[in-house]
């Protein structure tokens, strides 16, 4: 399953409509990572932890968080991997 070429043509709005909440991402088997473009720090994100903290209806689209690396002033952004599409999506 996956690797459908039509997903390469999707915009951020298309992806947001496909998986609008963290609960939808978990149900579809997405994996999340967060990365800081300033210092290139990459970290894995546990979806279950986000659900426990914010609830299944929380939407992470367009949100950022301060980078936890010492002395970095960058902002962490989420990136999701959709196994059905075989694509990484900037959240």
ABEGO torsion letter per residue (X at the ends): XEGBAAAAABBAAAAAAABABAAAAAAAGBBBBBBBAAAGBBBBBBAAAAAAAAEAABBABGBBBBBABBGBABBBBBBBBBAAAGBBBBX
